[in-house]
Every structure is written in C-alpha cells, then in structure tokens.
Amino acid sequence: MQTGIPIEYFLITATVMFFAGVYGFITRRNLITMLMSVELMLNAVNINFVAFNRYLYPNLLEGQFFSIFIIAVAASEAAVAIAIIINIYRNYQSIDVDKTDQMKY
C-alpha cells in the first residue's frame, strides 16, 4: 500500500476542473474563453492519466506519456484556434460566437 495523497483527492480536483471547463464552454460567448475552457478540460484529463498511472502502475510511465501527447495536441490545437480567432476578428471586429453566424457557408 502506498502512502501519500489518496487518489480521491486527484479525482475530485480533476472533476471540479473538468466541469468548470464544461460550464465555461457552455455559458461563455467569447471564443477565447471557450478555448480556455477546452484547455481546462484537457488538463483535467491529464490529471486523471497521471493519477491512475501512479496508483495502478507505479513503476511505469504510460500515464505521463499520454499526458505529454495530450499537451502537444492541445498546444497545436490552441495555435490553430488562435489563428482562426484572429481571422474572425479581422473580418467581424468581434470574437463573440453570436456575431459569427455569417460563416456558415
């Protein structure tokens, strides 16, 4: 049995972070805050990967490798999303989701 921080603390922290991200994504109309909410959800997933890896397989590093992969994907996703947001701002002088309804076609 391992001593240290119980896994429930990690799971509670990750759950609060994930649902804060979901709440921010659903309620906000600004594209930047929606992007930050998605990043918050990805970080909650990373906490779960690392916590479960630590408690299930303490001598292996699969959880950390998955987390590094998710961080790399999130960084590239953020770069593409910011480029799209800058393009939207140049065309509409706003980054509110409600004002970008003309981009449907």
N, C-alpha and C positions, 0 to 999 in steps of 0.2 A: 504494500500500500504506500502511496506517495504522500508526502507531507507537502504542504504549501497551500496555495489558493484553491479552493474547491471549484470544480468545473461549473457549478451552478452560477457562480459569480460571472464567469465569462459568458455563459449563455444568457443571463439576464442583461448584461451590458450589450451584447450583440443584438438581442431582441429589441431593446429600447432604441438602439441606433437604427436598426432596420425600419422599425415602424415610424420613427421620426423622419426618416428618408421618404417613406411612403406617404406620410402626411404632408411633407413639404412638396412632394411631386404632385399630389392631387390638388392641394389648395393654392399653390402659387401660380401666377400667370406670367412670371418673368422667366425667360429662358435660362438665364444664368443661375437663378436659384433652383430651377428644375434640374440643371446639370449638377449642381452641388448636392442635391438630394439623391441623385443616382450614385454619385461617388460615395455618399454616406452609406447607402445600401451595400455597395461593393465592399466597403471597409468592414461592415458587419459580417459579411460572408467570410472575409479574410480572418477575422477573429475566430469564427467557428472552425475554419480549417485548422488553424494553429492550435486551438484548444483541444479539439478532438484528436489531432495528431499527438499532442503532448500526453494525453491521458490514455489513448489506446495503444500507441506505438512510440514509447518514449525514446527509443534509440534510433528511430528512422526519421527522415526529413521530408516525407511526401507532402505533408501539410504546408510546410514552408515553401516548397517548390510550387505548389498550386497557388499560394498567395503571391509569390513573385510573378508568376504568369498572369494572374488577375491584375496585379498592379501595372504590368506592362500593357495589357489590353486596355485598362482604364486610362492610362496616360495617352495612348493613341486615340482612344475614343474622345477624350477631352480635347485633344488638339483638333480633331476633325469637327467636333461640335462647336468649338470657339470660332473656327474658320467659317462655319455656316452662320453662326450668330452675327459675326462681323458683316457678312454679306447681307443678311437680313436687315441689319441696322443701316447699312449704306443705301438700301433700296427703300426702306419704310421709315427711317429715322425713329424707330422704336423696336424694342425687343420683347414686347408683350405678345403672348400667344394669340390673344383675341384679335390683334391687328394684322396678323399674318394669314388671314383666311383667303387672300387672293393667290396664294402659292399652291393651290390645289391642282392646277393644271400644268 
